[in-house]
Amino acid sequence: MPSLRILVVHEGGQPPADLLALLTDGSHAALAVSGLTAASDVLLNQQFEAVLLQPDYDGVSLERFAVTLRELDASLHPRSRTVLLSCAPTPPEHPSVDLHLSMPDDFAELGAIVGELASFRVLSSDPPPPAEPVSNLPVFEPDGFEDQCANDVELMVEIIDLFAAECAEELPALATSLAGEDFERGSRVAHSLKGSLGSLHAARARRHAADLEMAARERNALDYARALASLSAEITTLQTHLSNFRQTCLCR
């Protein structure tokens, strides 16, 4: 059984000693962090073969984390795939979770399970295709959004409403960051917004958010300003689509 690096995500208090002991007894390297936000921060700097969620997370939080995880896979280590596992009393009803494990017996075969799911570093070595022009990207893909949310109307409406509230705070924060040349904050906010747009299947706005994040990392004020203007305009268009889709959901 291969030795794996596993990130264990728990909620508050002390790390789950029994779970960590099972993993280390199986020769795996396990790191515990509290909460999905902390897990996202760790994944920016370290690579893991698997992320193991111990508590039950609500659908919106789990969806956003899953989108962030796949984005990090694509951008930081595209030739591998981080497996998303759940270890909770009941299996999560969410398509992004690769596998649910029961405590404690399933951990005897954890390495084999993770290895089979991940197919680590066996993806094609061909270079990625060139990025599609932003004008060719869809504003909003309702079918993809519905499939991702397993056609859960309540979940879709909640994600749309949370996104509207997020934009009301984060777009002004991006403008303030530009005015004060606080590029570190601008990068963090753009990254968060990019994840939300990914979960909404809003490809065009997500590309603008990615451009904005890159400009902030490079401390390029001119590109930052251009990307922010494009993102703001695109989100205005997107919100019309989302509003219409939300109304359709509520009429079902």
N, C-alpha and C positions, 0 to 999 in steps of 0.2 A: 504494500500500500504506500503510495507516495506521500511525502511530507508536504503539507499545504500551509499556506499563510491564510488565516481566517480572521476576519474582523467581526467581532461579536458586538451587537448593538443592544444595549439594555436601557432601561429608563430609571434615572435617579438612583440614589442610594449606593450601596456597595455592588461591585461587579458580581455576576453570578458565579460564585466559586465552584459549585458543583459542575456546571457546564464547562468552565475553563479547565477543570481538572480532567474531565473526560477527554477533552481535545488534546491536552498536553500528554496524557497517558497514551494517546494514539500517535504520538510523535509529531503532532501538528503544532505550528507556531500560532498562538492565539493572542489577539489584542482586543481588550474590551474598551468601549467608549459609551458614553451616556448620550443617547438621543440621535436622531437622524441628521441634525445640523452638524454636530461634531463628527459624525461618520463621514459626511460629505467633505468636510475640511481635511480629514485624515487621508481620504482617497485622492485628494489633489496632489499629495506628496508621496504616497506609498501605494504599492500595488499588492493586491490580495487575490488569491484564487477564488475566494468565496466571501460573501457577507451573510452573516447569520443574524436574523432578527429574532430576539427572544420574546418581546411582548406582542400583543395584538395592536396593530396600528390602524387608524381610520383610513378609509379609501383614498382620500385626497392626499394625506401625508405620504402614504405608501406610493401613490402614483408619481408624485413629484420626486421622491427619492429614486424611484426606478428610472425615471427619465434622466436624472442627473447621473446615475450610475452608468447608463448606456452611453451617454455623451462622453463621459470620462474614458470609457473603454475605447470609443471611436477616436478620441483626440490624443490620448496619452499612450495607449498600448493596443492599437487596432488589430494585432495579430493574436489576441487572446480575448477571452470573454469571462467576466467575473460572474460567478453563479450567485443568484439571490435565493437564500434559504430562509425558511421560517421555522421557529421552534416555539410553539405556543399551544395552549390547551386545545384550541380548535384550529383547523386549517383556514388560512385567509382566503376569502373569495375574491381573489385578484389574479388576473392573468399574467402579471409581471413576475410573480413568485415562481421560481423554477420547481421547487420541491418543498413540501412540509415534512418536518421530522418530529417524531414523538420523543419525549424524554423518558428514560435515557437509552433504551435499547438500540435505537437506530444508529447511534454514533459508532457502533462497532464497524459498520460498513461505510462510514462517512467518506473516507478517501476514495473508495471505488465509485460511490455515487457521484461525488463532485467531479471526479475525473471523467466519468462517462458523459455528464451533462455539459461540461465545459469544452471538451476537445481542445485542451490548452495548446495554443501556439501552433496549430496545424492548419490555420486558414491560409488562403492563397498568399504567396509572396509577391504577386504582381502588384505594381504600384497602383494606388487608388486612382479612379478616373478623375478628370478635371471637374471642378465644381460647376454645377449648372448655373447659367445666368439667373440672377435674382428675378428678372422679369418673367422667367418661365416657371417659377415656383408658385404653387397655389397659395391664395390668401388663407383659406381654411378648408380642411378636408373633413367634413362631417362624418363620412363613413368610417374613416380611420379613428376619429375621436370616439365614435359610438362603439366600435369594436374594442378599443383600448379600455373603455369603461364597462365592457360587457353589457352594453345597452341599459345600464342602470341610470334611469332618468334623474333620480334624486342626486346621484353622484355627479352627473354631468352639469346639472344646474348649480350645484355647490361649487364646482371647479370654476365655472364661468363667473359666478358672483365673487369668488375670492380673487380671480384675476382682475376684475374691475376695481376692486378695493386696492389691490396691489399696485395697479397702474396709477391710481390716484396719488399714491405715496411715492412710488419709485421713479416715475418720470420727472417730477419736480426735484427729487433727490439727485438724479443724473445731471440735471441742469445746474443745480447748486454745486455739485462736484466739479463740473467743468469751470464754472466761474471762479471757484477757489483753487483750481488745479489740484484737487484731491483725487488723483488718478487711482489710488489704491481703493478708495471707497467706490469710485465709479466702476472699477472692474468687478468688485463684489456684487454691486447692484445689477450690473448688466448680466453677470453670470446667473444670478437668481431669476431675472426676467427671462433669460434665454431658456432656462429649464421649464418655466411656466408655459412659454410659447411652444416648447416641444411637446408638453403634455396635452396641449390644445390642438396639436397638428396644424399649427399656423406657421408653415415653412418659410414664407417670405419674411414675416416679421422676425422670426427666429434668426434668419441670416443677418438681418440688420443688427440684432442684439449681439450676435457673434462678432460682427465687424466692430461694434462699439466696445465690446470687451477687449478685443485685440488692440484697438487704438488706445484704450486706457492702459493696458499693460505696457505698451510702447511709449506711453506718455506723449502721444501725438495729439495736440490740442485741435489742430485743424481737422484731422480725420475723425476725431471724437465728435466735433461739432457737426460734421457732415452726417456721420452715422446716426447721431441723436435726432437730427432733423428728419432723416429718412425713417427712422424707427417710430417717431411720434406720428408722422403722417400715416404710416402703415397701420399702426395700432388704431387710429381713428377709423380707418376702413374696416379693420378686423372687428372692431366692436359692433359695427352695424351688422356684420354677418353673425356674430355671436348672439346679439340681441334677437335677431330673427330666428336663429336656431333654438335659443332658449324658449321663445314663445311657442315654437312648434313642439318642443318637448312637453311643455306644460299643458298643451291641448291634447296630448295622447290619452 
